[in-house]
Amino acid sequence: MIIIRKTACSRAALLGNPSDGYNGRTISVSVANFCAKVVLYEWDSLDIVPSQNDRARFRSIQDLAKDVELHGYYGGIRLIKAAIKRFVEYCEAKNIALHDRNFSIRYETNIPQQVGMAGSSAIIVATMRALMAFYGVEIPLIAQPSFALSVEKEKLGIMAGLQDRVAQAYEGVVFMDFDPAHERLVDGLKCYHYERLSPDLLPPLYVAFHNSLSEPTEVFHNDIRGRYNRGEKQVVDAMKELAELTMAGRESLLRRDYKTFSRLMDANFDVRHRIYNLPPWQVRMVQVARDSGATANFAGSGGATIGTYEGEAMFQKLVERMSAIGSRVVKPEISQPR
């Protein structure tokens, strides 16, 4: 029996986020410390096996309420079902005949949920890779992020942008430019300019997230889209500034000018702070990191932070001070492109 195993790693945004949804630019890394894993094998019927994240049994009503607070109302089964449905539609549109063998599919993930590290899209990307392998179908790499995004936006109504899926499809370090001038269609999917950068260009990085607090992406983004669409100057100018910071960040990485790059990461958070109403605990994480001598920016849209540090002594100080406010700190392992 052939067993197909596919993974997709978490994502942390270095610069530009959240301008990816506003014709901006971003630089993101694929973090191998945390991954979603999918196992698929031929089976008599098509089975989607629930995982721990799809739990329906709780110790108490309070336990249920806490689980919903941390993980939301949905596990990964709906993501897998939607990815399969979208894959069928893609193949039908391309006149690709699929064989009639069934399969069983299951997933597991250790990506911290609702802290902005792209846990949902990782399950979709891993599922997409498993389906491509099982059916012998190849979706062009440049179109894979848009395929994954369409699963969430079109099938599930989840607010999202391309950045997470680009980082997870391409892996490593990716510079992205979503200027409409770069837009083109590949297999009916909108694609933009994606450029891999060498992980060797990166300075020492850390990622931190709270052990018990999180925030769904849709809460974080509140009415920014409406304010942008209405042409509110503060929001429009902020998105342009984030895009400019990202271009400057790319150039500083290529020069290995880490002093400038670190300053840009701090500036990125400061721009976001101007236009978002952020929970105090998220701002506190950034303040504590900066008080430790490190830089700090949001890694996504849920409270995880990422930044640079200088030397092991500073890293240990960061770990101790973040631990005191209930946050975990890790050194990200940057996944290598396939």
LOLOVEX-749200 format. One record per residue: x, z, y of N, C-alpha, C, O, CB in turn. Coordinates in steps of 0.2 Angstrom, whole numbers, plus 2048, in hexadecimal, padded with zeros to 3 digits. Atoms other than C-alpha are relative to their C-alpha. Last residue first. Glycine has a CB too. Layout:
N
XZYXZYXZYXZYXZY/...
This chain:
338
80080380783A7F586C8047FA8008047F77FA7F98007FD/80580680183F7FD87D8017FD7F98067FE7F68027FA805/7FD80680084880E87B7FB7FA7FF7F77FB7FB8067FF7FB/80180480683F81E87F8037F98018037F78077F97FF7FE/8038077FE84582988D8007FC7F98067FA7F78047FD806/7FC80580484883B8867FC7F98027F77F88008008017F9/8038068038418468948057FC7FC80A7FA7FF7FC7FC805/7FC8067FE8498578977FE7FA7FC7FE7F97F68088017FE/7FC80480583C8638958047FB8038037F98097FB7FD7FB/7FC8057FE8338718A08047FD7FA8078007F6805803805/7FB80280482487B89C8047FB8038027F68067FD7FE7F9/7FF8078018198838A98067FF7FB80B8037FB8027FD807/8048038068118948A98017F97FF7FD7F67FC7F9801802/8078027FD81689A8BB7FC7FC7FA7F77F97FC8017FB806/8037FA7FD8258A48B47F97FE8037F5803804805803806/8037FC80582A8968A97FC8068037F78088008058027FB/80780380282C88B8B87FD8047FA7F78047FA8027F97FD/8058007FB8398978BF7F97FD7FE7F47FF8008037FE806/8027F97FF8428998AF7FB8018057F6804804807804802/8047FD8068438878AB7FD8078017F78087FF8047FF7F9/8078038008488828BC7FC8027FB7F68047FB8017F8800/8047FC7FB85688F8BC7F97FD8017F48018018047FF807/8027FA80285C8878AC7FC8058057F78088038068047FD/80580180585C8768B37FD8077FD7F78087FC8027FB7FA/8068017FD86687C8C27FA7FF7FB7F48017FD8007FA805/8027FA7FD8738838B77F98008047F5804804806803805/8047FC8058738748AC7FE8068037F98098028058017FA/7FD7FC8048788688BB7FC8057FB7F68067FD805805804/7F88008008708608C98038057FC80380B7FE803800807/7FC7FA7FF85D85D8C78077FF80080A7F97FD7FE8057FB/7F980180185184E8C980380780180080B8048047FB804/7FB8007FA83E84E8C88078007FD8087FF7F77FF807804/7FA80380282E84D8BE80580080680380080C7FF7F97FD/7FB8017FB81E8578BF8067FD7FD8087FE7F7801805805/7FA80080380E8588B48057FE8068037F980A8017FB7FA/7FC7FA7FF7FF85C8BE8078017FD80B8057FF7FC8067FD/8037FA8037F28508B980380680180180B7FE7FE7FE7F9/8057FE7FC7F583F8C17FC8067FD7F68067FC7FB7FA801/80680480180683A8BC7FA8028047FC80480A7FE8007F8/7FE8058058188408BC7FA7FB7FF7FA7F67FB8028047FA/8048008058158488CD8027FB7FB8037F57FD7F87FF802/8068057FF82484A8D77FB8017FA7FD8037F58037F9801/8067FF8038328588D87FB7FB8027FA7FA8087FC807800/8058047FC8448598DD7F98007FC7FA8027F68027F9801/80280780384E8678D67FC7FD8057F97FF8097FD8017F9/7FA8057FE8578768E07FE7F97FD8027F47FF8068027FD/7FA7FF80584D8848D88057FB80180A7FB7FE7FD7FE7F9/7FC7FA7FF8428858E78058017FB80A8057FD7FB806800/7FB8017FA83E8738E58038068028098058047FB7FD805/7FB8048028378768D38057FF80680B7FF8057FD7F97FE/7FC7FC80482D8858D98067FC7FE80C7FE7FE7FD8037FA/7FD7FB7FC82587B8E78068047FC80B8057FE7FC805803/7FB8047FC82186D8DB80480480580A8038057FC7FB805/7FA8028048198798CF8057FC80480B7FC8027FC7FB7FA/7FB7FA8018108828DD8057FD7FB80B7FF7FC7FC8057FD/7FB8007FA8088718E38058067FF80B8058007FC802807/7FC80680080086F8D280580080580B7FE8047FC7FA800/7FB7FF8067FA8818D18047FA7FF80A7FB7FD7FC8027FA/7FA7FC7FE7F287F8E38058017FA80B8017FB7FE807801/8017F98027E78718DD80680480280C8028017FE8017F9/7FD7FE8067EA8618E77FF8077FE7FF80C8038087FF800/8017F98007DF8598F48028037F97FE8037F47F8802801/8047FD8057E78488F57FF80880180380B8048047FF7F9/8078038007EC83E9047FC8037FA7F68017F98017F97FE/8038027FA7FB84790B7F97FE7FF7F47FF8038047FB804/8037F97FE80084F8FA7FC7FF8077F8802808806805801/8067FF80480383D8F47FC8068027F68078038028017F8/8058057FE80F8399027FA8017FC7F48017FF8037F97FE/8037FF7F98188498FF7FB7FC8027F67FE806806801805/8057FA80181A8468EC7FD8018077F78028088038067FD/8068038048228358EF7FB8058007F58048018027FD7F9/8048037FB82E83D8FC7F97FD7FD7F47FD8008047FA804/8037FB7FC8358488EF7FB7FD8057F5800806805805804/8057FC80483883A8E47FC8058037F68068038048027F9/8068048008408308F27FB8037FB7F58027FD8027F97FE/8047FF7F984C83E8F67FA7FC7FF7F47FE8028047FE806/8047F980185183E8E37FC8018077F7804806806805800/80580080585582B8E47FC8078007F68077FF8027FE7F9/8058037FD85F82D8F47FA8007FB7F48017FD8027F9802/8027FC7FA86A83A8EC7FA7FD8047F5800805806801805/8057FB80286A8308DC7FE8058057F98088058038047FA/8007FC7FA8738218E37FA8057FF7F58058017FE7FC807/7FF7F98038768198D28018058068058098068068007FC/7F97FE7FD8778088DC8028077FD8088097FE7FF801807/7FB8058028698018D080780280380C8008007FE7F9802/7FE7FF8078608128D18057FA7FE80A7FC7FB7FA7FF7FC/7FC7FA8018608118E48038017F98088037F87FD806803/7FA8027FD8597FF8E480580680080B8057FE8007FE807/7FD80580484B8048D98077FE80280C7FE7FE7FC7FA7FF/7FE7FD8068478138E38047FC7FB8097FE7F87FB8047FD/7F97FD7FE8478098F38028047FA8098047FA7FE805806/7FB8057FF83A7FE8EB80780380280C8017FF7FE7FB805/7FE80280783080D8E58057FB80180A7FB7FD7FA7FE7FD/7FC7FB8038308158F68037FE7FA8097FF7F87FD807800/7FA8017FC8298058FE8058057FD80B8037FC800801807/7FD80780381B8058F18077FF80380B7FD8007FB7FA802/7FE7FE8078178188F58047F97FD8097FA7FA7FA8027FC/7FA7FC8008178139088038027F98098027F87FF807804/7FA8057FE80B80590580680480080B8017FE7FE7FD807/7FF8058067FF8118FB8067FB80280A7FA7FE7FA7FC7FE/7FC7FC80580181E9098027FC7FA8077FC7F77FB8067FE/7F97FF7FE7FC8129178048037FB80A8027F9801803807/7FD8078007EC80D90E80880080280C7FD7FE7FD7FB805/7FF8028077E881F90B8037FA7FF8087F97FB7F98007FD/7FB7FB8037EB82591D8017FE7F98077FF7F77FD807801/7F98017FF7E38159248058057FD80A8027FA801800808/7FE7FA7FD7D281791B8087FF80180C7FF7FD7FE8067FD/7FA8017FB7CF8059178028068048058058097FD7FA805/8038007F97BE80890F8057FF8058037FF80B7FC807801/8048067FF7C58028FE7FD8008077FB7FB80A7FB8007FB/7FC8068007D380F9007FC7FA8017FD7F68068047FF7FA/7FD8007F97C781D9048047FA8018057F8806804807800/8058027FB7BC8188F58038008078027FC80B7FB805800/8028078017CB8178E97FB7FE8067FC7F98097FE7FF7F9/7FB8047FD7D28288F07FE7F97FF7FF7F58048068017FC/8038067FC7C18308EC8067FC8038047F98087FB803805/8067FF7FC7C683C8DE7FE7FA8047FC7F5800801806805/8018067FC7D68358D67FA8018057FA7FD8098007FA7FC/7FA8017FB7DB8468CF7FE7FB8058007FC80B8067FF7FC/8007FB7FB7CA8498C780580080680480080C8008077FD/8058027FC7CA8388BE7FF8068067FC80480B7FA7FF7FC/7FE8057FC7DB83C8B77FB7FF8057FC7FE80B8027FA7FD/8018078027D584C8AF8027FB8068017FD80B7F97FF7FE/8058037FC7DE85C8B57FF7F97FE8037F57FE801801807/8008078007E88698AB7FB7FD8047F68018078007FD7F9/8048037FB7ED87B8AA8017F88008067F67FF801803807/8087FF8017F288489B7FC7FD8057F67FD8047FF807800/8027FE8078058818977F88007FF7F67FF7FA8038067FE/8037F98018088798A87FE8017F97FB7FC7F67FA801805/8078008008138698A87FE8077FF80180B7FB7FD7FB7FB/8037F98018258668AC7F97FF8007F67FB803803804806/8078017FF8308568AA7FD8077FF80080B7FA7FD7FB7FB/8047FB8048438578AD7F97FE8017F77FA806801807803/8077FF7FF84F8498B27FD8067FC8008077F77FC7F97FF/8037FB8048628468B37F98028027F8803808804807800/7FD7FA7FF8658368BD7FD8057FB7F88047F8800803807/8047FA7FE85F8268B68048068018098077FD7FB8017FB/8007FF7F88698168B67FD8068027FE8088087FC7FA803/7FA7FE7FE86D8178A380180180880580580A8067FC7FE/8007F97FF85B8158A08068038028068098047FE8037F9/7FC7FC80585E8038A47FF8078017FF80A8068077FE800/7FA7FD7FD8507FB8AE8038047FB8008077F67FF804807/7FC7FB8038427F08A780680280380A7FD8058017FE7F8/7F98018018387E58B38038077FD80280C7FF8047FF807/7FE7FA8038257E38B48087FE7FE80A7F97FB7FC8017F9/7F880180181E7D68C08028077FD80180C8008037FF807/7FC8007FA80B7D48BE8078007FE8097FF7F97FE807804/7F97FD8017FE7D18B08047FF8078027FB80B8047FC7FB/7FC8007FA7EB7CE8B18078037FE8078097FC7FD803805/7FF7F97FE7E47CA89F80580080680A7FC8068038057FB/8067FD7FC7DC7BA89B8018078027FC8098057FA8007FB/8057FF8057E97B688D7FA8038047F68078018028057FA/7FD8018067F67B889B7FB8027FB7F98087FA8078047FF/8047FF8067EF7B78AC8047FE7FA8077F87FA7FA7FC801/8018068047FB7B88BC7FC8027F97FC8087F78067FD7FE/8058008057FD7C58CA8007F97FC8007F47FF7F9801803/7FD80180780E7C58D27FB8007FB7FC7FF7F58048077FF/7FC8068008077C18E48037FF7F98057FA7F7806800805/8048058027FA7CF8E18047F97FF8027F57FC7FA7FF805/8028047FA8087DC8E37FC7FA7FD7FE7F77F88067FD804/8078028018087E78D37FD7FC8067F77FB8077FB8057FF/8028027FA81B7E98D27F97FD7FF7F87F77FC8057FB803/8068048008217F38C37FE7FE8087FE80380C7FA8047FD/8028017F98327FA8C07FA7FC8007FA7F67FC8067FE804/8038067FE8348008AE7FE8018077FB80580A7F97FF7FC/8017FF7F983F80D8A57FD7F98038007F4802807802804/7FA7FF7FC83E80E8927FF8028087FB8068098057FA800/7FC7FA80182E80888B8078008048097FB8078028007F8/7F98038008277F688D8058067FE80A8047FC8017FE808/7FF8078048157FA8868087FE80180B7FC7FC7FC7FB803/8017FE80781580D88B8017F97FC8047FA7F77FA8037FF/7FA7FC80281C80A89D8008017F88058017F5800807803/7FA8047FF8107FB8A08068047FD80A8027F98017FE807/8008058058018058998077FC8008097FA7FB7FA7FC800/7FF7FC8078048148A48027FB7FB8067FC7F77FB8057FF/7FA7FD8008068098B48028037F98078027F6801805805/7FC8038057F77FE8B18078047FF8098037FA8027F9803/7FC8057FD7EA8098BA8057FD7FB8058007F5804802806/7F88018027DD8148B48037FA8047FF7F68068008007F8/7FC8027FA7CB81A8B78078007FE80A8057FC7FE805806/7FB7FB7FD7C381C8A68037FD8058067F78058058017FA/8017FE7F97B38118A38048068038038098077F9803801/8017F98007B58118907FE8038077FC8098088058047FD/8047FD8067B47FF88B7FE8078017F98097FF8048007FA/8058048027B97F689B7FB8037FB7F58037FB8027F97FE/8058017FA7C48038A37FA7FC7FE7F57FE8008047FC805/8037FA7FC7CC80B8947FB7FE8057F6802806806804803/8037FC8057CE7FC8887FD8068047F78088038058037FB/8078028017D17F18977FD8047FB7F68057FB8007F87FE/8047FE7FA7E17FB89B7F87FE7FF7F48028018037FD806/8017F98017E87F98897FB8028067F7806805806804800/8047FF8057E67E688B7FE8077FF7F88097FE8037FD7F9/8078027FE7ED7E689C7FB8017FB7F58027FC8007F9803/8027FB7FB7FD7EF8967F87FF8027F4804802804801806/8027FA8037FE7E38877FE8068047F98098038068037FC/8077FF7FF7FE7D48927FE8067FC7F88087FD7FD7FA7FC/8027FF7F98117D48967F88018007F68048058027F9804/7FE7FA7FD8157D78847FD8018077FB806808807801800/7FA8007FC80B7C887D8028078047FD80A8067FF7FB806/8028007F97FE7CE8718067FF80480A8048037FB806802/7FC7FE7FB8047C985F7FD7FF8077FC7FA8098077FD800/8028037F97F87C98518058038058068098057F9802802/7FB8057FE7FE7CC83F7FE7FC8068007F68078007FB7FA/8038078017EE7D583A8057FB8028037F58027FA800805/8048018067F67E68357FD7F98007FC7F67FA7FA805801/7FC8008068047E58427FC7FE7F97FE7FB7F58048067FF/7FC8077FF7F97E08518048007F98057FA7F6805800806/8058068017ED7EE84C8047F98008037F57FC7FB800805/8028008077FB7FB84B7FC7FA7FE7FD7F77F97FD8077FE/7FA8028048027F685C7FF8007F88017FB7F5806805801/7FF8077FF7F17F78648067FD7FC8057F87F98017FE807/8058038047EE80885C8017F98018017F57FC7F9802802/7FE8008067FF80E8647FB7FD7FB7FD7FA7F68008087FE/7FA8058017FA8078758028017F88047FB7F5806802804/8028078007E980F8748057FC7FE8057F77FA7FC7FF807/8048018067EF82086F7FE7F97FF7FE7F67FA7FA8057FF/7FC8008067FC81F87C7FD7FF7FA7FF7FC7F6805807800/7FD8078017EF81A8898058007FA8067FB7F78037FE806/8058048027E682B8868037F97FF8027F67FA7FA800805/8017FF8087F68368877FB7FB7FE7FB7F97F87FD807800/8028068037FC82E8987FE8017F88007FD7F48047FA801/7FA80380480783C89E7FD7FB7FC8017F97F78038057FC/7FD8067FD7FB8428AC8067FC7FD80A7F9800801801807/7FB7FE7FB7F88548A78037FA8048087FA8078068047FD/8027FF7F97E885189F8058038058038068097FA8047FF/8068047FE7EF85388D7FE8028077FE8088097FA8027FB/8057FB7FC8008588897FB7FC8037FB7F7806805803805/8008017F980684A87D7FC8058037F68058027FE7F8802/7FE7FA7FD80885086B80180080880480480B8078037FD/7FC8007FA7FE8438638028078037FE80C8017FB7FD806/7FE7F97FD7F683F8538047FF8068077FA8078048047FA/7FB7FF7FA7ED83084D8028078007FE80B7FE7FD7FD806/8007F97FD7E382983E80680180580A7FD8058028057FA/7FB7FF7FA7DF8188387FF8078027F980A8027FE7FB805/8017F97FE7D781282780580180680B7FF8058008057FA/7FA7FB7FF7D68008247FE8078027F88088048057FD805/8027FA7FC7CB7F181F80680580080B8047FD7FA8047FE/7FF7FA8037D07E08197FF80680580080580B8088007FE/8067FC8017C67D18208028077FC7FE80A7FA7FB7FD7FC/8027FF8077D47C78277FB8067FF7FA80A8048078027FC/7FD7F98037D37C483A7FE8007F97F97FE7F77FD806804/8037FE8057D17B28418038067FC8098067FB7FF7FA7FA/7FC7FE8057D87AF8527FC8037FA7F88087FB805806802/8028038067CD7A585D8058017FA8077FD7F68017F8801/7FA8048027D67AC86C7FF7FC7FA8037F87F88068047FF/7FF8047FB7C67B38738067FB7FF8067F6802801804807/8068048007C17BA8628027FB8068007F58057FA803801/7FF8058057D27C28617FB7FA8007FC7F57FE8018037F9/7FA8047FE7D17CB8718017FA7FB8027F47FD806804801/8028057FB7BF7D086D8067FC8028057F68037FD804806/8048068037C57D785C7FE7FB8067FE7F58047F98047FD/7FB8048047D37E18657FC7FA7FD7FE7F47FD8048047FB/7FC8047FB7C77E88728047FB7FD8057F57FF804803806/8058047FE7BC7EF8648037FB8058017F58057FA804804/8028058057CB7F685C7FB7FB8027FC7F58017FD8047FA/7FA8058017D17FE86C7FF7FB7FB8007F57FB8068047FE/8008057FA7C08058708067FB7FF8057F5801800804806/8068058017BF80D85E8007FB8067FF7F58047F9804800/7FF8058067D08148607FB7FB7FF7FC7F57FE8028047FA/7FA8047FE7CD81C8718017FB7FB8027F57FD806804802/8038057FC7BC82386B8057FB8038047F58047FC803806/8048058047C582B85D7FD7FB8047FD7F58037FB8047FC/7FD8078007D28338697FC7FB7FC7FE7F57FC8078007FD/7FA8008037C984386E8027F98008017F58048008037F9/7FF8058057BB84587B8078007FD80C8028008007F9803/8068018057B38528858027FC7FA7FE7FB7F57FA7FE803/8068057FE7C285788F7FB8007FA7FC8047F58037F9801/7FF8078037D385E8887FA7FC8027FA7F67FF8008017F9/7F98038017D786E8928007F97FE8047F58008038047FB/7FC7FF7FA7C68738998077FD7FF8097F9804800807802/8028057FC7BD86C8898048008078057FB80A7F8801802/7FD8068037C887787E7FE7FA8058027F68067FD7FF7F9/7F98017FF7C58868898037FA7FE8077F68018048067FD/7FF8017F97B28848888077FF8028097FB8077FD806804/8028077FF7B38828758007FE8088037F980A7F87FF7FE/7FB8048027BD8928747FE7F88018027F48038018017F8/7FA8007FB7B189B87F8057FB7FE8097F8802802807801/8038047FA7A28968748067FF8058067FA8087FA802802/8057FD7FC7AC89D8657FE7FB8058017F6806803807803/8007F98027B98998577FA8038047F7808802806803802/7FD7FC7FB7B68868597FF8077FE7FA8097FB7FD7FF807/8017F98037B287884D80480480580A8038068018017F9/8077FE7FF7B08668547FE8077FE7F88097FD7FB7FB7FC/8037FA8047C28618557F98018027F7800808804807802/8088018007C685085B7FD8067FD7F88047F98007F97FB/8028007FA7D88558617F87FE8007F57FE8058037FA804/8017F97FD7DD85B8507FC8008077F9804809806803801/7FA7FC8007DA8498497FE8078037F98098048067FD805/7FF7FB7FA7CB8408448068037FF8098057FA7FA805800/8007FA8027CD83183780180580680680480A8068017FB/7FC7FD7FB7C782083C8008087FF7FB80B7FF7FD7FF807/8007F87FF7C281882C80480280680A8008068018047FA/7FD7FF7FA7BE8058297FF8078027FA8098047FE7FB806/8058017FA7B980481780580180680A8048067FB8057FF/8068038027C38018077FB7FF8067F87FA8067FD8047FA/8057FB8037D480580F7FA7FC7FE7F87F78017FE806805/8068048037E47FC8157FB8057FC7FE80A7F98027FB7FB/7FF8028077EF80881F7FA7FD7FD7F47FF7FF8038057FB/8058058037F180D8318027FD7F98077FB7F87FF7FA805/7FE8028077FB81C8387FA7FC7FE7F47FE7FE8018067FC/8058028047FB81F84B8027FD7F98077FA7F97FC7FA804/7FF80380680682A8557FA7FE7FC7F68017FB8058047FB/8058018048058308678027FB7FA8057F67FB7FA7FC804/80280680381583686E7F98007FD7F78057FB8057FC7FC/8077FF80281D8448787FD7F97FE7FE7F48027FC803806/8017F98038308468797F98017FE7F78057F9801805806/80080080783283387A7FF8077FD7FD8087F78067FD7FD/7FD7F980282E83288D7FF8017F87F98027F67FD806804/8047FE80682B8208938048067FD80A8057FB8007FA7FB/7FC7FF80683181F8A57FC8027FA7F78057FA806805800/8027FB8058298198B48048007FA8087FB7F97F87FF7FE/7FB7FF80582D8108C47FE8057FC7FD80B7FE807801803/7FF7F980381E80B8CF8077FF7FC8087F97F97FA8027FB/7FA8018058197FD8DB8018077FD7FF80C8008067FE804/7F97FD7FE8097FA8E58057FF7FB8057FA7F77FF808801/7FC8067FF7F97EF8E480780380280B7FF8067FE7FC806/8018027F97EE7FF8E58057FA8028087FA808800806805/8078028007EC8048D37FF7FD8077F97FC8087FC8067FE/8018068057FF8058D17F97FD8007F87F77FF8028027F9/8018077FD80080F8E17FF7FA7FB7FE7F57FE8067FF805/8058048037FD8208D87FF7F98037FA7F68037FA8037FF/8077FE80280C8218D47FD8048068008098098018057FA/8068057FF81A8198DD7F98027FE7F48008028027FA7FD/8028027F98298228D67FA7FB8007F97F87FC8067FD803/7FA7FE7FC82F82B8C67FE7FF8087FF80480C8067FD7FF/7FE8047FA81F82A8BC8058038048058098067F97FE804/7FF7FC7FA81F8328AB8027FB8068077F78058068067FF/7FD8037FA81882A89C8018058057FC8098077FC7FA802/8037FE7FA81483088A8047FD8068097FA805801808801/7FE7F97FD81A82787B7FC8018077F97FD8098087FF802/7FF8017F981281A8708018078047FE80C8027F97FD803/8007FB7FB81381A85D8007FD8078027F78088068057FF/7FE8027FA81080F84E7FF8068057FB80A8047FB7FA803/8007FA7FB80F81283C8037FD8078087FA8078058057FD/7FD8027F98098058308008068047FB8098057FB7FA803/8027FB7FA80780981E8037FE8068097FE8068028087FD/7FC8007FA8077FB8117FD8058057F78068067FF7F9803/8048007FA8008008008048008068098048077FB806800/
